Amino acid sequence: MLDPLPGPMDAESVIPLALFVLAFGLISRRLDSSIITAPMVFVAVGGLVSATGSLALGFEPWVIDLLAETTLVLVLFSDAARIDVRQLWRERGLPLRLLLLSMPLTIALGAAVAALLFPALSFWEAALLAAILAPTDAALGQAVVSNERVPLRIRQALNVESGLNDGIVLPLVMICAALASAGAEGAEASRSAGEWIVYGGLQVLLGPVVGAAIAIIGGRLISGAVDRKWMSSSFERLGGLSLALLAFLCAEQAGGNGFISAFVAGLSLGETAPEICPTIHEFIEAEGQALMLLVFLLLGGVLAGPALAEATPQMIGYALLSLTLIRMLPTALSLIGARLSPVTTLFLGWFGPRGLASILFGLLIVEDSQAPHREMIFTVVVLTVLLSVIAHGLSANPAAKRYGARLDRARESSGGELPEHAEVVAHPTRVTMKRDRDSARSRA
C-alpha cells in the first residue's frame, strides 16, 4: 500500500475541521438574527484550538501565503464586479463621500496618530499602517447590512464602501510599502530610492492595463459562448474565476501588481459584461466564503497568539483609536452637508469594521515588503482586526435594531420622509447575496 503523500494538513487536522464547518453550517441560518457572527465563531475556534493544543492546525508558511493570495484575488475581483459604477456615479451619494472624502482623511489621521504613538516608524511606515487599516469589511457586522429596519440608503453606503475601498486603497498600500522599503537593509533593499519608486509605479500602472484588457476580452468571449448556449452554467462560474486568476498572474508576469489587476478586472467585467456577474456572485457565496472563513480561522489559531504576546499599551491604544476616533471623525467631516441626523453620522462612523482586507494586506506586506518595522505593523493590524471582530460582531444586531426604531420614531414625528430614506439603487453584497436570491426564489 502506498504511503500517503506529505501535505500541509494531516487527516487528524482535517477531519475535526470539516466536522466543525458542517456543525456550524447546520445552525448558520439560526445565528443570522443573533449577536454571534461567522467570523467571531471561526476566530474563537481557532484561538481555542491554539490555546489548548487539542488540534494541530498544520498551516505551513506556503499554505498561509497561498490562502492569503487566493482569497485576496477573489475578494478584490468579486467585490468590484458586484458594484454598478455608472449608477454609483450618477447618484453621487453617501458611498462617494465615504470613499473619496472620509477614506483619505482616515489614512491621514491614522498616519499622524501612528507617528505619535510609534516614534520608531518612518513616515512611510506610519502611512502604510494607516492605509492597511483603512478598508472596511461589512461582513463583520452583517446584521447592519441585512436588517431591513436600517434604511436602504444607509445599508447601501456601508456595502459599497466595503466593496470598493480595499481595491482603491491597494495602490497606496503598495506605494507606501515600496517607499518604506527604500531605506531598509538587506539584499532586496539594495535598490535605490528611485528604483523603489519606479518599481512601485510599474506595479500600480501595469496592473490596471492588464486587468482591464483581460476582463474586456474574456468577458466578451464568455458572454458570446453563453448567448450561443455553448457554455454550461457550471463552467460559466469557472470562467469568471479563470478571469480573476488570469488578471492576477498575467499582471505579475508583466511586472505589474496582480491584486490591483484583479480589482480592475472586476470593475471592467461589471461594466462590459454584467450579465455574467451573477454567476461570479454565486461562486463567492459558496466556495469563496469557505476561503474567507479559513482566513478568520487562521487569524484565531495562528496569528492572534503571537500578536497578543507582543502587544504593548501603545499598540492596543492605536487599535482602539483606529476603530473609533480615526474612523469616526473623518466620517463626520465627510458627511457635512448631507443633512443626516447626528445618530446616523455616529452609526456610519462606528460601523467601519476592519477585517479580511486588512489581514490579507498585512500578510502581503510581511511576505513581500522590506519595511524595517513590518512585523510591528502587522501585529497592530492583527490586534485591530481582533478587536473589530468582537466589538462590531456583538454590537451589530442590537445597534441596527435600535437605530432602525429611532429613525421610525423620527419619521413619524416629522410626518415625512427623512434624508436617510431617500431612494437608491441596490447593489448585491457579499453577505446578503444568497439571502436575496433565496427570497426572490420564494416569491417566485
C-alpha positions in Angstrom: 0.0 0.0 0.0 1.4 3.4 -1.0 2.3 5.8 1.8 0.2 9.0 1.9 1.7 11.9 0.2 3.0 14.6 2.7 0.8 17.6 2.8 0.2 20.8 4.8 -2.5 19.2 6.9 -2.9 15.6 8.0 -6.2 13.7 8.5 -6.2 14.3 12.2 -6.4 18.0 11.5 -8.7 18.0 8.5 -11.5 15.7 9.9 -12.3 17.8 13.0 -12.1 21.0 10.9 -14.5 19.6 8.4 -16.9 18.4 11.2 -16.7 21.9 12.7 -17.6 23.6 9.4 -20.5 21.1 9.0 -21.8 21.7 12.5 -21.7 25.5 12.1 -23.4 25.2 8.8 -26.3 23.3 10.3 -27.2 26.3 12.6 -25.8 29.1 10.5 -29.3 30.5 9.5 -30.4 30.5 13.1 -27.4 32.5 14.1 -28.2 35.2 11.5 -30.5 37.0 13.9 -28.2 36.7 16.9 -25.1 38.6 18.1 -22.9 35.7 17.0 -21.3 36.1 13.6 -19.4 33.5 11.5 -16.0 35.4 11.8 -16.4 35.5 15.6 -17.0 31.8 15.7 -14.1 30.9 13.4 -11.7 33.2 15.2 -12.8 31.8 18.6 -12.4 28.2 17.5 -9.0 28.9 16.0 -7.9 30.5 19.3 -9.3 27.7 21.4 -7.6 25.1 19.3 -4.3 27.0 19.5 -4.6 27.6 23.3 -5.5 24.0 24.2 -3.3 22.3 21.7 -6.1 19.9 21.1 -5.7 20.0 17.4 -2.7 21.0 15.3 -3.9 23.2 12.5 -0.9 22.4 10.5 -0.7 25.6 8.4 2.7 25.7 6.8 4.1 29.1 5.6 3.5 28.3 1.9 -0.1 27.3 2.7 -0.7 30.6 4.5 0.7 32.6 1.6 -1.4 30.6 -1.0 -4.6 31.0 1.1 -4.0 34.7 1.6 -3.2 35.5 -2.1 -6.0 33.4 -3.5 -8.6 34.9 -1.1 -7.4 38.4 -1.7 -7.6 37.9 -5.5 -11.2 36.6 -5.3 -12.3 39.3 -2.8 -10.9 42.1 -4.9 -12.3 40.7 -8.2 -15.8 39.8 -6.9 -16.3 42.9 -4.8 -15.6 45.1 -7.7 -17.7 43.1 -10.1 -20.9 43.5 -7.9 -20.8 47.3 -7.9 -22.5 49.2 -10.7 -20.0 52.0 -11.0 -22.1 54.1 -13.5 -25.1 54.0 -11.3 -23.0 54.8 -8.3 -21.5 57.8 -10.0 -24.9 59.0 -11.1 -26.2 59.0 -7.6 -23.1 60.7 -6.1 -24.4 59.9 -2.7 -23.1 58.7 0.6 -20.7 56.0 -0.7 -18.7 58.5 -2.7 -18.4 60.8 0.4 -17.1 57.8 2.4 -14.7 56.7 -0.4 -13.4 60.0 -1.7 -13.5 62.2 1.4 -13.6 60.0 4.5 -11.1 57.4 3.5 -8.2 59.8 2.6 -8.9 61.7 5.8 -8.9 58.4 7.7 -5.5 57.5 6.3 -4.0 60.9 7.0 -5.3 60.9 10.6 -4.3 57.3 11.1 -0.7 58.1 9.9 -0.5 61.1 12.2 -1.6 59.1 15.2 0.8 56.2 14.3 3.7 58.7 14.1 2.9 60.0 17.6 2.4 56.6 19.2 5.2 54.8 17.4 8.2 57.1 17.0 10.3 54.3 15.6 8.2 54.2 12.5 9.3 56.2 9.5 6.8 58.5 7.7 6.0 55.9 5.1 5.7 53.1 7.6 3.1 55.2 9.5 1.2 55.8 6.3 1.5 52.1 5.4 -0.1 51.1 8.7 -2.9 53.6 8.3 -3.6 52.5 4.7 -3.7 48.8 5.6 -6.3 49.6 8.3 -8.4 51.9 6.0 -10.6 49.3 4.3 -13.8 48.2 6.0 -15.4 44.8 6.0 -19.2 44.8 6.1 -19.3 41.0 6.7 -18.2 41.6 10.4 -21.4 43.4 11.1 -23.7 41.6 8.7 -26.8 42.4 10.8 -26.3 46.0 9.8 -26.3 45.4 6.1 -29.1 42.8 6.2 -31.6 44.4 8.7 -34.4 46.0 6.7 -35.2 48.3 9.5 -32.0 50.2 8.6 -32.8 52.4 5.6 -31.5 51.0 2.3 -29.5 54.2 1.7 -27.5 53.7 4.9 -27.0 50.0 4.3 -26.0 50.6 0.7 -23.5 53.2 1.8 -21.7 50.7 4.0 -22.0 47.9 1.4 -20.5 49.9 -1.4 -17.8 51.4 0.8 -16.8 47.9 1.9 -16.8 46.6 -1.7 -14.6 49.3 -3.2 -12.3 50.7 -0.5 -10.0 47.7 -0.5 -9.2 48.0 -4.2 -9.0 51.8 -4.1 -6.5 51.8 -1.2 -4.4 49.0 -2.5 -2.2 51.1 -4.8 -1.4 53.4 -1.9 -0.5 50.3 0.2 1.9 49.2 -2.4 3.5 52.6 -2.9 3.9 53.1 0.9 5.4 49.7 1.2 7.9 50.4 -1.6 8.9 53.7 -0.2 9.1 52.3 3.4 11.5 49.6 2.0 13.8 52.1 0.3 15.9 52.6 3.5 15.8 49.0 4.7 18.9 46.8 5.0 19.3 43.6 3.1 19.7 42.3 -0.4 16.3 43.4 -1.7 16.9 46.8 -0.1 20.0 47.4 -2.2 17.8 49.2 -4.7 18.0 53.0 -4.5 15.0 55.1 -3.6 14.5 56.0 -7.2 14.4 52.3 -8.2 11.9 51.6 -5.5 9.7 54.5 -6.8 10.0 53.1 -10.4 9.1 49.6 -9.1 6.1 50.9 -7.2 5.0 52.9 -10.2 5.1 50.0 -12.5 3.2 47.9 -10.0 0.4 50.4 -9.9 0.3 51.3 -13.6 0.7 48.0 -15.4 -1.8 46.1 -13.2 -4.9 48.1 -14.3 -4.0 47.9 -18.0 -3.6 44.1 -17.9 -6.7 43.6 -15.7 -9.0 45.7 -17.9 -7.8 44.0 -21.1 -8.3 40.5 -19.8 -11.8 41.4 -18.4 -13.0 43.0 -21.6 -11.7 40.3 -23.9 -12.6 37.4 -21.6 -16.0 38.8 -20.7 -17.0 39.1 -24.3 -15.8 35.6 -25.0 -17.9 34.2 -22.1 -20.9 36.3 -23.0 -20.8 35.1 -26.6 -20.5 31.5 -25.5 -23.4 31.8 -23.1 -25.6 33.6 -25.7 -25.0 30.7 -28.2 -25.6 28.2 -25.4 -22.2 26.7 -25.8 -21.2 27.2 -22.2 -22.8 25.4 -19.2 -23.7 27.3 -16.0 -21.0 25.5 -14.0 -18.3 26.4 -16.5 -19.6 30.0 -16.6 -18.8 30.2 -12.9 -15.4 28.7 -13.5 -14.8 31.1 -16.4 -15.3 34.0 -14.1 -12.8 32.5 -11.6 -10.4 32.0 -14.5 -10.6 35.7 -15.4 -9.6 36.7 -11.9 -6.6 34.3 -11.8 -5.6 35.3 -15.3 -5.7 39.0 -14.4 -3.5 38.3 -11.4 -1.0 36.0 -13.0 -0.6 37.9 -16.3 -0.1 41.2 -14.4 2.6 39.6 -12.2 4.4 38.3 -15.3 4.2 41.7 -17.0 5.8 43.4 -13.9 2.6 44.9 -12.6 0.7 44.2 -9.4 -1.7 41.2 -9.7 -4.0 42.3 -7.0 -4.6 45.7 -8.5 -5.1 43.9 -11.8 -7.8 41.6 -10.3 -9.7 44.6 -8.8 -9.7 46.5 -12.1 -10.7 43.3 -13.9 -13.7 43.0 -11.7 -14.7 46.6 -12.3 -14.3 46.2 -16.1 -16.2 43.0 -16.1 -19.1 44.6 -14.3 -19.3 47.3 -16.9 -18.7 45.4 -20.1 -20.3 42.0 -19.3 -22.7 42.5 -16.3 -24.9 39.5 -17.4 -22.2 37.0 -16.3 -21.6 38.7 -12.9 -24.4 36.8 -11.0 -22.6 33.5 -11.6 -19.4 35.0 -10.1 -21.5 36.1 -7.1 -22.8 32.6 -6.6 -19.2 31.2 -6.6 -18.1 33.7 -4.0 -21.2 33.0 -1.8 -20.1 29.3 -1.5 -16.5 28.4 -2.4 -15.2 31.9 -1.8 -17.0 32.1 1.6 -15.1 29.0 2.7 -11.7 30.6 1.9 -12.7 33.8 3.7 -13.7 31.9 6.9 -10.5 29.9 6.7 -8.6 33.3 7.0 -10.5 34.0 10.2 -9.7 30.6 11.5 -6.1 31.3 10.6 -6.4 34.6 12.5 -7.6 33.0 15.7 -5.4 29.9 15.5 -2.1 31.1 14.1 -1.9 34.9 14.2 -3.7 36.0 17.3 -1.4 34.3 19.9 1.9 35.9 18.8 0.1 39.3 18.4 -1.3 39.2 21.9 2.0 38.2 23.3 3.8 41.1 21.6 1.0 43.7 22.3 2.0 46.9 24.1 -0.3 49.6 25.6 0.6 51.8 22.6 -0.5 49.0 20.1 -3.8 48.4 21.9 -4.4 52.1 22.2 -3.8 52.6 18.4 -6.2 49.7 17.7 -8.9 51.3 19.8 -8.4 54.7 18.2 -8.4 53.1 14.7 -11.9 51.7 15.4 -13.2 54.9 17.0 -11.7 58.4 16.6 -9.6 57.7 13.4 -12.7 56.4 11.7 -15.5 58.5 13.2 -14.0 62.0 12.9 -13.3 61.7 9.1 -16.7 60.1 8.6 -18.4 63.0 10.4 -16.4 65.6 8.3 -17.3 63.8 5.0 -21.0 63.9 5.8 -21.2 67.7 6.4 -24.0 69.0 4.2 -25.6 65.5 3.7 -28.5 66.6 6.1 -28.2 63.4 8.0 -29.1 63.2 11.7 -26.3 63.0 14.3 -27.3 59.4 15.2 -26.9 58.4 11.5 -23.4 60.0 11.4 -22.5 58.2 14.6 -23.9 54.9 13.2 -21.9 55.2 9.9 -18.8 56.2 11.8 -18.9 53.2 14.2 -19.7 50.5 11.6 -16.5 50.6 9.7 -15.2 47.1 10.8 -11.7 46.1 9.9 -11.5 42.6 8.7 -10.5 40.4 5.8 -8.8 43.0 3.6 -6.6 44.4 6.4 -5.4 40.9 7.4 -4.7 39.9 3.8 -2.9 43.2 3.1 -0.8 42.7 6.3 0.2 39.2 5.3 1.2 40.5 1.9 3.4 43.2 3.4 5.1 40.8 5.8 5.9 38.5 3.0 7.0 40.9 0.2 8.0 44.2 1.9 11.3 45.1 3.3 10.0 47.8 5.6 12.1 47.7 8.8 9.1 47.5 11.2 6.8 45.4 9.1 6.4 42.8 11.9 5.3 45.5 14.4 2.9 46.9 11.8 1.4 43.5 11.2 0.9 43.0 15.0 -1.1 46.2 15.2 -3.2 45.2 12.3 -4.0 41.8 13.9 -4.9 43.4 17.2 -7.2 45.9 15.5 -9.0 43.2 13.5 -9.4 41.0 16.6 -11.0 43.9 18.5 -13.2 44.7 15.5 -14.4 41.1 15.1 -15.6 41.2 18.7 -16.8 44.7 19.0 -18.6 45.0 15.7 -20.0 41.5 15.8 -21.5 42.0 19.3 -22.9 45.4 18.6 -24.3 45.0 15.0 -27.6 43.4 15.8 -28.6 45.5 18.8 -27.4 48.7 17.2 -29.2 48.0 14.0 -32.5 47.4 15.8 -32.2 50.5 18.0 -31.1 52.7 15.1 -34.0 51.5 12.9 -36.5 52.0 15.7 -35.2 55.5 16.4 -35.5 56.5 12.7 -39.0 55.1 12.6 -40.0 57.3 15.5 -38.3 60.3 14.0 -40.1 59.8 10.7 -43.5 59.5 12.5 -42.9 62.7 14.5 -41.8 64.7 11.4 -44.7 63.4 9.3 -42.5 62.9 6.2 -39.5 61.0 4.8 -36.1 61.6 6.3 -33.0 62.1 4.1 -31.9 58.7 5.3 -34.9 57.1 3.4 -34.0 58.6 0.0 -34.3 56.0 -2.8 -31.1 54.4 -4.1 -30.3 51.6 -6.4 -29.4 48.4 -4.5 -26.1 46.6 -5.3 -25.6 43.0 -4.3 -23.5 42.5 -1.3 -21.1 39.7 -0.3 -23.0 38.8 2.9 -26.6 39.1 1.6 -26.3 37.7 -2.0 -27.6 34.2 -1.1 -30.3 35.6 1.2 -31.5 37.9 -1.6 -31.5 35.1 -4.1 -33.4 32.8 -1.8 -36.0 35.5 -1.1 -36.5 36.0 -4.8 -37.0 32.3 -5.4 -39.6 32.0 -2.6 -41.5 35.0 -4.0 -41.5 33.3 -7.5 
